[in-house]
């Protein structure tokens, strides 16, 4: 009997029998590729659409926000520039968007030092999103948005 009590107490004190549900969440608590989520992030106005339409609505809406923001704050240069930059946006599992990185040439960075500040301002004006989900759990995703920079003398 004494041996039985010792064996049972050892087994019950192990982590083997403890499952608080955090295992699945911790596995999904990393940045997930935007293309591999079950439900992509969306804006309030896109929420009632079907999956493919919702994704396209998200892409169109995000492009509009950046296009409008960049047009209001026109970038000027003393020479012609035609280049595409890529901005990497991180959308948290809470629906908050953040500018993670700007992929551009050194020329763009030198000519437009205010570009990062301007893009951060545009991101801050974007309303909260519904986050992407994977297996029913909200996840952090990254979205890459190409932006064409064209100036004329």
C-alpha positions in Angstrom: 0.0 0.0 0.0 2.8 2.4 0.9 4.5 1.7 -2.4 1.3 2.4 -4.3 0.9 5.8 -2.6 4.5 6.7 -3.5 4.1 5.7 -7.1 0.8 7.6 -7.5 2.2 10.8 -5.9 5.2 10.7 -8.3 2.9 10.2 -11.3 0.5 12.9 -10.3 3.2 15.4 -9.6 4.6 15.1 -13.1 3.9 17.5 -16.0 2.8 14.6 -18.1 -0.7 14.8 -16.8 -0.9 18.6 -16.9 -2.4 20.2 -20.0 -3.4 23.8 -19.6 -3.9 24.4 -23.3 -0.8 26.6 -23.6 1.1 24.1 -25.8 -1.0 25.0 -28.9 -0.9 28.7 -28.2 2.8 28.7 -27.6 3.4 26.9 -30.9 1.3 29.5 -32.7 2.7 32.4 -30.8 5.3 33.2 -33.5 5.1 35.3 -36.6 3.1 33.3 -39.2 3.4 33.8 -42.9 0.4 35.8 -44.2 -0.3 33.2 -46.9 -0.5 30.2 -44.4 -3.2 31.5 -42.1 -6.7 30.0 -42.1 -8.4 33.5 -42.0 -6.4 36.5 -43.1 -6.4 39.8 -41.2 -9.2 42.1 -42.2 -10.7 45.6 -41.7 -14.1 46.1 -40.3 -15.5 46.9 -43.8 -14.1 43.6 -45.2 -15.4 41.3 -42.4 -18.7 40.2 -44.0 -17.0 39.1 -47.3 -16.0 35.6 -48.2 -12.4 34.4 -47.7 -10.9 35.3 -51.1 -12.9 38.6 -51.3 -11.9 39.4 -47.7 -8.2 39.0 -48.5 -8.6 41.2 -51.7 -10.5 43.8 -49.7 -7.7 43.9 -47.1 -5.1 44.3 -49.8 -7.0 47.1 -51.6 -7.8 48.9 -48.3 -4.2 48.8 -47.1 -2.9 50.0 -50.5 -5.4 52.9 -50.4 -4.3 54.0 -47.0 -0.6 54.2 -48.1 -1.4 55.7 -51.5 -3.5 58.5 -49.9 -0.9 59.1 -47.2 2.0 59.4 -49.6 0.0 61.6 -52.0 -0.8 64.0 -49.2 2.9 64.3 -48.2 4.5 64.4 -51.6 8.2 63.4 -51.7 10.4 65.7 -53.8 13.8 65.1 -55.4 16.1 67.1 -57.6 16.4 64.2 -60.0 14.1 61.5 -61.5 13.6 58.4 -59.4 11.6 55.3 -60.3 12.0 52.5 -57.8 9.9 50.1 -55.9 10.4 49.7 -52.2 8.9 47.0 -50.0 7.6 47.7 -46.6 7.1 44.9 -44.1 4.1 45.3 -41.8 3.6 43.3 -38.7 0.0 42.7 -37.6 -0.2 41.5 -34.0 -2.6 38.9 -32.7 -4.4 41.9 -31.1 -4.9 43.6 -34.5 -2.3 46.3 -34.1 -0.2 47.2 -37.1 3.4 48.2 -36.9 6.0 49.1 -39.6 8.7 46.5 -39.1 11.1 47.2 -42.0 11.6 49.1 -45.2 13.5 47.3 -47.9 14.9 50.0 -50.2 18.1 51.0 -51.9 20.6 53.3 -50.2 19.7 56.0 -52.8 16.1 56.1 -51.6 17.2 56.2 -48.0 19.6 59.1 -48.7 17.2 61.1 -50.8 14.2 60.7 -48.5 15.4 60.5 -44.9 11.8 61.4 -43.8 10.3 58.4 -45.6 10.4 56.1 -42.5 8.8 58.8 -40.3 6.1 59.3 -43.0 5.4 55.6 -43.3 5.1 55.2 -39.5 2.7 58.1 -39.5 0.5 56.4 -42.1 0.6 53.1 -40.2 -0.5 54.9 -37.0 -3.5 56.3 -38.8 -4.7 52.9 -40.0 -7.6 51.6 -37.9 -7.3 48.4 -35.8 -7.7 45.2 -37.7 -9.2 41.9 -37.0 -6.1 39.7 -36.7 -5.4 36.6 -38.8 -6.3 33.3 -37.2 -4.7 29.9 -37.5 -6.7 27.0 -36.1 -9.1 29.4 -34.5 -6.3 31.2 -32.6 -5.4 34.9 -33.4 -1.8 35.0 -34.6 0.8 37.6 -35.5 1.4 37.9 -39.2 3.6 39.9 -41.5 2.5 41.5 -44.7 4.8 42.8 -47.4 3.6 45.8 -49.4 5.5 47.0 -52.5 5.3 50.7 -53.1 6.5 52.4 -56.3 8.3 55.6 -55.7 8.4 57.9 -58.8 9.6 61.5 -58.9 10.1 63.8 -61.8 12.3 66.9 -62.0 
